[in-house]
Structures are given as C-alpha cells and as structure tokens.
Amino acid sequence: QSISNTIWSYATVGHSSPELFEAAAEEAIKKINSFKPQAMCNMLWSYATVSHNSPKLFDTVAEEAIMKVHAFKSQEISNMLWSYATVGH
C-alpha cells in the first residue's frame, strides 16, 4: 500500500516523475498479489491522472483484479475503468 500511497500523493499534486512512476510500477508488479482493491484502484488512478501509461502494470492489475473481482466495491470498479479509458489501455 505504501507504493500506491506514494504514487497517489505525486498524482494528487499533479507532479509526474517518469522515473519514479516506472520504478513504482516495477515494484507494484512484483507485489501485486498483496494489493487490496483500493490500492490497485489508487495506483491506476494515479497513473491515469498524470497521463503515464505503464502497459505492463495495467495488464498485471487487470489479471489480479479478475481474481479479486468479488472484493471490489462498485466505485472502485468505476475508477479502475476510468483509468484504463483515460490512458487508452
């Protein structure tokens, strides 16, 4: 969750740091199975908000979300879909 929170903080203030976002994506991919739905959604929202597409991250989150779909709230699903649409993924 700390990866997600850090990226969310950068995106919330509108600061895109490509190097940071790529490094965070690499770490998140390794640990995605420990991410809760909220953290996955926040992560994707952050990337979409700063227009930073990370195809491997978005693919990995999609695979994990399918396995955890029953745990998602409707707002989380909506935010996730918005993120995919916004980055054109």
C-alpha contacts under 8 A as a table, 3 or more apart, distances in Angstrom:
res1	aa1	res2	aa2	distance
1	Q	4	S	5.12
1	Q	5	N	6.13
1	Q	35	F	6.60
1	Q	36	K	7.93
1	Q	39	A	5.88
2	S	5	N	4.99
2	S	6	T	6.05
3	I	6	T	5.29
3	I	7	I	6.33
3	I	24	A	6.37
3	I	27	E	7.84
3	I	28	A	6.91
4	S	7	I	5.32
4	S	8	W	5.98
4	S	39	A	5.73
4	S	40	M	7.39
4	S	42	N	6.30
4	S	43	M	5.02
5	N	8	W	4.96
5	N	9	S	6.12
5	N	39	A	7.75
5	N	42	N	7.65
5	N	43	M	7.80
6	T	9	S	5.18
6	T	10	Y	6.55
7	I	10	Y	5.21
7	I	11	A	6.24
7	I	21	F	7.01
7	I	24	A	7.51
7	I	43	M	6.70
7	I	46	S	6.25
7	I	47	Y	7.91
8	W	11	A	5.10
8	W	12	T	5.95
8	W	42	N	6.35
8	W	43	M	6.52
8	W	45	W	7.76
8	W	46	S	5.14
9	S	12	T	5.13
9	S	13	V	6.57
10	Y	13	V	5.55
10	Y	14	G	6.28
10	Y	15	H	5.16
10	Y	16	S	6.70
10	Y	46	S	7.85
11	A	14	G	4.78
11	A	15	H	5.67
11	A	16	S	6.62
11	A	46	S	5.13
11	A	47	Y	7.32
11	A	49	T	6.21
11	A	50	V	5.92
12	T	15	H	7.63
12	T	46	S	7.47
14	G	49	T	7.75
14	G	50	V	6.48
15	H	50	V	7.24
16	S	21	F	7.65
16	S	50	V	5.74
16	S	52	H	7.80
17	S	20	L	5.30
17	S	21	F	6.08
18	P	21	F	5.10
18	P	22	E	6.05
18	P	52	H	7.44
19	E	22	E	5.26
19	E	23	A	6.17
20	L	23	A	5.13
20	L	24	A	6.00
21	F	24	A	5.05
21	F	25	A	6.07
21	F	47	Y	7.67
21	F	52	H	7.75
22	E	25	A	5.03
22	E	26	E	6.32
22	E	54	S	7.39
23	A	26	E	5.20
23	A	27	E	6.43
24	A	27	E	5.16
24	A	28	A	5.96
25	A	28	A	5.01
25	A	29	I	6.04
25	A	54	S	7.24
25	A	57	L	5.81
26	E	29	I	5.32
26	E	30	K	6.61
26	E	57	L	7.61
27	E	30	K	5.24
27	E	31	K	6.45
28	A	31	K	5.09
28	A	32	I	5.45
28	A	57	L	7.55
29	I	32	I	5.19
29	I	56	K	7.99
29	I	57	L	6.09
29	I	60	T	6.48
29	I	61	V	7.88
31	K	34	S	5.74
31	K	35	F	7.08
32	I	35	F	5.19
32	I	60	T	7.58
32	I	61	V	7.07
32	I	64	E	7.13
33	N	64	E	6.74
35	F	38	Q	7.98
35	F	39	A	5.85
35	F	40	M	6.19
36	K	39	A	5.36
36	K	40	M	6.39
37	P	40	M	5.13
37	P	41	C	6.18
37	P	65	A	7.36
37	P	68	K	7.62
37	P	71	A	6.90
37	P	72	F	5.78
37	P	76	E	7.17
38	Q	41	C	5.14
38	Q	42	N	6.07
38	Q	72	F	7.89
38	Q	76	E	6.62
39	A	42	N	5.06
39	A	43	M	6.02
40	M	43	M	5.15
40	M	44	L	6.34
40	M	61	V	6.75
41	C	44	L	5.27
41	C	45	W	5.97
41	C	76	E	6.07
41	C	77	I	7.79
41	C	79	N	6.48
41	C	80	M	5.36
42	N	45	W	5.02
42	N	46	S	6.04
43	M	46	S	5.22
43	M	47	Y	6.50
44	L	47	Y	5.18
44	L	48	A	6.16
44	L	58	F	7.22
44	L	80	M	6.59
44	L	83	S	5.81
44	L	84	Y	7.70
45	W	48	A	5.14
45	W	49	T	5.92
45	W	79	N	6.86
45	W	80	M	6.86
45	W	82	W	7.84
45	W	83	S	5.30
46	S	49	T	5.09
46	S	50	V	6.48
47	Y	50	V	5.53
47	Y	51	S	6.01
47	Y	52	H	4.96
47	Y	53	N	6.37
47	Y	54	S	7.73
47	Y	83	S	7.71
48	A	51	S	4.78
48	A	52	H	6.00
48	A	53	N	6.91
48	A	83	S	5.20
48	A	84	Y	7.49
48	A	86	T	5.86
48	A	87	V	5.58
49	T	52	H	7.70
49	T	83	S	7.85
51	S	86	T	7.70
51	S	87	V	6.26
52	H	87	V	7.27
53	N	58	F	7.94
53	N	87	V	5.79
53	N	89	H	7.89
54	S	57	L	5.39
54	S	58	F	6.22
55	P	58	F	5.11
55	P	59	D	6.02
55	P	89	H	7.24
56	K	59	D	5.11
56	K	60	T	6.05
57	L	60	T	5.07
57	L	61	V	6.06
58	F	61	V	5.18
58	F	62	A	6.15
58	F	84	Y	7.61
58	F	89	H	7.58
59	D	62	A	5.12
59	D	63	E	6.37
60	T	63	E	5.22
60	T	64	E	6.31
61	V	64	E	5.08
61	V	65	A	5.86
62	A	65	A	5.05
62	A	66	I	6.23
63	E	66	I	5.38
63	E	67	M	6.80
64	E	67	M	5.26
64	E	68	K	6.42
65	A	68	K	4.96
65	A	69	V	5.46
66	I	69	V	5.15
68	K	71	A	5.57
68	K	72	F	7.14
69	V	72	F	5.47
72	F	76	E	6.08
72	F	77	I	6.49
73	K	76	E	5.26
73	K	77	I	6.49
74	S	77	I	5.14
74	S	78	S	6.19
75	Q	78	S	4.98
75	Q	79	N	6.11
76	E	79	N	5.11
76	E	80	M	6.03
77	I	80	M	5.05
77	I	81	L	6.15
78	S	81	L	5.21
78	S	82	W	6.19
79	N	82	W	5.04
79	N	83	S	6.23
80	M	83	S	5.09
80	M	84	Y	6.44
81	L	84	Y	5.17
81	L	85	A	6.19
82	W	85	A	5.13
82	W	86	T	5.95
83	S	86	T	5.11
83	S	87	V	6.38
84	Y	87	V	5.56
84	Y	88	G	6.02
84	Y	89	H	5.07
85	A	88	G	4.93
85	A	89	H	6.20
86	T	89	H	7.74
